[in-house]
Amino acid sequence: MNDDFSHHDHTVMYISENVPGPSENSLEYNKIVEDFNSQLTNKCNCDHVCEPPICSCLQQSESRNYVVSDSDKNLFCLNETRMKDDAISPVIECNDLCSCDANCGNRVVQKGPLKCLYVGMCTNENKGLGLFCNNVIPKGTFVCEYAGEVITKAQANIRQQHNILNGEMNYIFCLNEHSNDVITQTFVDPSKLGNIGRYANHSCDPNCIIVPVRVNIPIPKLALFATSNISPHTEITFNYGSSNSTDLVPAIVDRTKCLCNTSKCKGWLPYQMF
Ligand SMILES: C[S@@+](CC[C@H](N)C(=O)[O-])C[C@H]1O[C@@H](n2cnc3c(N)ncnc32)[C@H](O)[C@@H]1O
């Protein structure tokens, strides 16, 4: 993966892709390790570029994952149908086993983050650092992954409680994927090991969404895509909420006041009950 970013804070280790969290004696942890060591079975035999319905990877994704941008024929953007919260079919990219070439339009997230990203202090310093861009980012563009340690639910709970008790920032993102009435949860924590995506703040009116994208292994990458055209020096944000975020009153849970400063602000950061 092409990722030349690093962290100014040397207590944080830069990783460009998810890694398994600390060793644990549990079935859930064993499954995480097993998934990191396995290979997805999709393998297309396409020449050069992939097109539905011939490409078997696109067949598994049920539709085209990416489409050529109207403004730039070299840019593959997220298919509009996948920008909705209820887009249920998985995004599966072509992988190391496929015969298509590196320019196949079904290889986007695996190419790494946008080069125009930078980390800066937010206007409201209480929000801390934020992620910004130097150039225009067209709607649908892949921005970067939100990569970190993939941890178990038990570990996520321990870390979340620690963060609350110590008034520390929370970086844990819980992805809920619904399939046939089964909810699969993936916990990603970039607090100590993470990529450039760890600086993306929450907004109640965001300009990006998180889409689970799979490349090579069954563990989803949390991929940030622009949901609108983003102007230079605008903060890159997404909604931290998910279908299990709660709206508990601040007196019950020590929630963080939202500083997104948008007209849609709900007042508090979404609180995820793991
Ligand atoms: C994933 S980190 C984002 C990067 C972080 N701002 C930093 O300085 O490293 C999430 C934390 O940033 C802060 N944060 C993110 N969005 C915020 C918002 N809209 N309002 C207030 N704080 C926010 C909260 O402390 C949250 O726990």
The ligand as a Gaussian input file, in Angstrom:
#p B3LYP/6-31G(d) Opt

LIG

0 1
 C      -10.612000       9.614000      16.678000
 S      -10.170000      10.927000      17.714000
 C      -10.056000      12.263000      16.578000
 C       -8.724000      12.958000      16.628000
 C       -8.502000      13.755000      17.873000
 N       -9.208000      15.033000      17.790000
 C       -7.033000      14.006000      18.198000
 O       -6.657000      15.111000      18.594000
 O       -6.244000      13.061000      18.066000
 C      -11.672000      11.142000      18.566000
 C      -11.640000      12.161000      19.688000
 O      -11.550000      13.488000      19.168000
 C      -12.434000      14.365000      19.858000
 N      -13.504000      14.776000      18.940000
 C      -13.778000      14.259000      17.741000
 N      -14.817000      14.883000      17.175000
 C      -15.224000      15.804000      18.051000
 C      -16.290000      16.748000      18.060000
 N      -17.127000      16.879000      17.046000
 N      -16.433000      17.520000      19.160000
 C      -15.596000      17.414000      20.208000
 N      -14.573000      16.543000      20.252000
 C      -14.390000      15.755000      19.196000
 C      -13.012000      13.570000      21.004000
 O      -12.202000      13.774000      22.141000
 C      -12.921000      12.147000      20.514000
 O      -12.845000      11.226000      21.593000

